[in-house]
Amino acid sequence: MNNQQVIVTQTKVSPVNQVGWNVLPETGFLRIWQIIGSKKKNTPALIPIGRTTFLNGVKSGKFPKHVKLGERTVAWRVEDIRKLVMSL
């Protein structure tokens, strides 16, 4: 394993209309299940779309690009997701 230091902020997010923006940290990263929700982790969606639709939107440039945190780990900046939700 290499000596890279990775900081991942994992917070349980709720839909904007139920709780508000104060559940999201000011800065940090969100994993895909925190953005589109997860029944398994009992996390509601910030953006109520499917995984494939979201990833196709990232690929086409409609949604923000991810940040690679590790060899097999990607996340999205909280600031970028906030802007995306506000624009929708």
N, C-alpha and C positions, 0 to 999 in steps of 0.2 A: 504494500500500500504506500502511496506517495505521501509526502508531508504537507499536502494542501490542507488548509483550515477552512472548513465550510460551516457557515452559520445558517441554519434553517429555522424560520419562525413558523411554528405550527399553531394555528389558532383555530378554534371552532368558529366558523362563520355562519351567519344567519342571513336570511333575505333582508334586503334594505328596507322594505316596507314594513317589516315586523319589528325589527330592533333598531335599525339605524346604522350609521357609519362608525359609531364608537366601538363596535365589536372588532373592526379591522384595525390592526396596528398601523401607526403612521408610516413606517417603512418595514421592509421585510419581503418575504416571498410567500406565495400561495401555491400549493400543489393543485393539480387539475381537479381532484375530488373535492377540494374546498371551493372551487369556482363553479363547477357544474353539479355539485351535490353528490352524496353517496348514501344509498339506502343501507348498505352494510355498516357504515360508520355513523349512521343516523345524523347526517349533515345535510341541511337544506341547501338548495342551489342559490347562488348569487345571480347566475345567468341560467334560466331554465331551458337548456338545450342539451342534446346528447353529446357524448364524447367525440364521436366521429365528426359531427357537425362543427364542434368547437375546433378540433384539430385541423379540419379542412379550412376553416376560417383563418387559422394561424398561418397555414401554408399559402393561402391566397393573399394574405396581407390585410384582411378585414379585421382580424383580431391581433393583439400585440404578440410579438415574438417571445419565446421562452428564454430562460437563462439556464445554461447547463451548470448544474451544481456538482455533478460527479459523472462517472462513467455511464451510469444508467439512470441518472436522476435529473429531472428538469423541473423548473418552477417558473412562476410569473411574478413580476414585481407588483406589489400591492398598489403602487401609484398608477401603473398601467391599467390594472383591472378597475380601479376607481374611475379613471377617465373613460374606459370602455362602457361601464355601467351607466355613467352619466350621459354618454352620447346615445345610448339605446333608449 
